[in-house]
Amino acid sequence: MRKNISLLLIFISIFALSACTNGPLFIKDSDKRYGFDDLDAPINEGEEIELSENKEIPFVLRKINYLKDLEVQNDRVEIDKNDSSLLSMVIKPCLTDDIELSSLVYKNGKFHILLNSKNDSNNVCTPYISIKLLNKLPDDIEADDFVIDKSGIKNIDIKYTKDNAINYVKQKYKLIANLPDSAELIYTDRPIWQIKYKFVYEKDDHEHPIKNLKINFDANEGKVLSLDEEIISKFIDNGNVFKLNTDKAIYYNKKVDELNNIYIYDIASRSSKKILSFSGDIKSIYKRNENDDIIINFKDKSSALSSAIYNEEKDEIKFIDYRDDLNIIDANFKSDDSVLAISRGEANMTTLYEVDINDDSYIDLFSAEDNIIRASYINGFYVYLSKYDINQMLYITRDFEDYDFIDEVENYYYADDNSFVYRSDNKIEGTSLYTYNLSERFYKMIIKGDYSYIKKIDEAYVLAKKDINLESYDLLLCKLDNNLKEEVLFENVDNLSLYLTNDLKKLYKSTKVIDKNYTKNIIYEIDISKGDA
């Protein structure tokens, strides 16, 4: 009842105002959004407008919005199909930010809507205006019976649409990108599409392919007026980066014909050096938990697995040729002087050995029909992965007497001295990433979805989220607290052969470059701290 009385008082005030003035009836507030959105029917229900020459039509101005939909070609008026007292109009692109609807007058057989703007503006927009008439229109009135007259409003003709401008720029500069980070129409002495790209790949610049670009494109002449580029990448070498969470350097393989050439790139000195060469296929590569030493497991032409251990501090290589009576399928660091080696026998019988790399002695740790395919030693725990048909089971144990089954997983990754991360796909949660705390013996979900683990920094996780449509990845920093927080570090990574520094400023990645004369993998350093073009 109180609401109806209040609305009645408003209507009485409106009619009182109309009686005191000869101008249009409207109410507005300072931010150019207008009230009376709750008026669902004409104020004079059922009464049609009585038309006569030069008759002013009273209305309530409901709202004016300044839209950025610049594809509108002509001014137009629309009559609500359910309520002929509701009118909306869209104005073609113009320069204004203070448009006013001065009057609505019927003359010469048309409804003339007068719009004006008092102040000069460089704001390019498409005004949208909504009004409500105090009486409904006659049934035979159509949108074509309305004419929009403008005063002090400068219209902008745009020959090249935003899509035209973007396609032109992509072709001219051979950019590999889907959409720019922004594309806005600005006005100086002419309409200009200002297009900004962040971390865009320029195909023909092999030395500095990743850039931030700001391009001004003449919206009528169809040409580039200016190009500002910020170089944020640097060519390192040809090759493939190994996905290792090192601290001071990155490792990569520069394969020539059938020869693997393993290089180390020192981040501080920006220098590369070759540390070893060998033929054969690389089976796996692991970094030692405590430092940047690596072990590379590879098969030579004889199909026997060999290991190469690189001591980063001493700059030394040690090769391990395993016993002929063993079928070693993988090896990982156990201690300063030993490795954890997996030997597979018949009927999925698997034996774990601790192999001393100095005197080549072997300690038999564990044997079972478990088909172990990978094993690690983390903070006093053996962590190992067993495969049964298509299922992979993750276990931990201290002494191979008491075991904990963790989960059915796709893979697991060392995170820090007390935890590891694993990826699982189960019927309840779907694909998800989990972290397992070894000292407290519990697991916790990090995130649900198609994510890959990259590294852990303090209490945050760097993850790669797969974009199925683009067949690429976005690198995210995820912080675990009461509400998971995601921060985008870098978008549209084509593969996960990459290394990210712990300060989150530099990204090193391999990219396949296809040219008419060659195809090669090239390694770049990208300064992702320069994220704003």
Phi, psi and omega in degrees: 000316181297322179297319180295321178295318180297317180294323178296319178298322177298314181298319179299319179296321179297313182292327176296317178296321180295324181289334183272347184228158176261357184275183180290156181260114175203157178230138179216163174244180192289335182265016174065025167249135194248151184276199179066027175291345181270006178276098187268354180214159178305147179297318175264081187306127174085348182268132177272157175292131174272116186270135173209159184298134179062025178281129175277131183261119179286147182206164171250125178277114187272311182198153169229125175241143178256096186273160176253018175279094189264018179270359181291128184265329184218154173294143178208153177242140178234138177256128180301128185290340180261346183209103186287357176272353178262120180238143172227150179219145178238130183256138179300159185311135182207175178255107179191155168215012179218041185295143177230145175261105189279320183199161173227110188234138175264118177206150180052036176077010181228157172266115182260120178258120182259121175248142175216161177221130187268333187249146174290144182210151172253012180281111179274124183205172172241100182293138174241126185234136179233131178227162176232122179284153179281345174225157180280157179283151171302152186297333185271003180278134179238172182299328181292348179277003180252139177236132178260116176257138184235142178227126179073015180245120181266115176282150181244122175272130181235111180278323182255119179287173179300317180296321177302314183295316181296315180297320179298313182295317180299319181287319183297316185258006177052056181271137174260099183199157177270293178228150175290164177289331174202152175211103184238146176270120177244167182224125171247269170254003181199162176284132185227130170277118177259111187250128181238131175243138174245127179059048180269148182260122177259115192299322188273353180259093184282339181280322181223071190283331184263127187217163163256131183235142169231119188237129173259122186239124179293117186287349178248322181278339178072039180219158179280126179270323180204154178223117175250124180235140176246118180283120182235012181224162181213136177291132178256303183186174169275146177141185180241127179283135173279137180279087181229141181270064179281170183256319190241348186209163173242151177248143177210160182249122177251087188278130177237118187055241181256008184259124174277127176242109185267126181243153170241133180247116179279121186292320183292313183272351182055044182231147179246149171211147179279133182252334175194161176225145178198156176260160180117184182256135177282122180276314181197162176216134181228150173259144176289143185299322189274340184207195183263016174295148179229155171237129179247123177257125184217157178250128177272191185294339180278359179071006175272139180282136173235160178233145175236125180250126178252121175269108187294322182291317180273349183056051183233149176245135174232126179264143177241119171254118188279165182303142182294334183277359181248147176253081183285126182251342179194158179209147181216166181293140171247313180208191178300326190242010183213160176235158177259111186248141179253125177244131181253131177251206180280156176054042178061017174290124183237139178234133174261130179241145164260117186253122177284122185279353179265315182247006177060029176274154184237133173245122179282113183269322190191139175223137179191164176275063186250352181048056179290131182247345179203144179213148179221163176235113185231116172051046177086000180247139167271125178246122183218155185242123179247141183246129176234110186056244180260358183265141178239122185252134182254130181231158169226150177202154174266324191225009181064020173248314175252129184239151168240122172278125184270302184183167168274121192230164172273320178191171176223160187218136174296133179250305175205188186294351183231006184205160171224164180244140176224155181248127184228151176231104181236169186292333184278307186263343187076199179288127182209160173253138180233155170245141179241124179268118186287319184289326181262353175055053175216158179244158179213136178289132174275308183198150179257133179133183184275078180243150174244144181278135176250302179193166175249133178232112186056240181255015180248158182238133172267121183235159174245121179261125184278132174259107185297321184292321183266352184053048180215184183229150169250132178273128184235148169256117184247125180252126181271111170216205181300325175235121181299127180249129179246131176237124180283123179265319184200139184249156172058052172279127187283339178203173184255021170279083189209165175219133181241128180291156185293337177277001177062029181254330184237137177238130175246125184214155175263139178226134177279122179253121182251120178237167181294338182258343183197164170228126181211159174263127184238139182258131179236151167259129182238127178273094184279356175288342179266062187277346183257116180289000000 
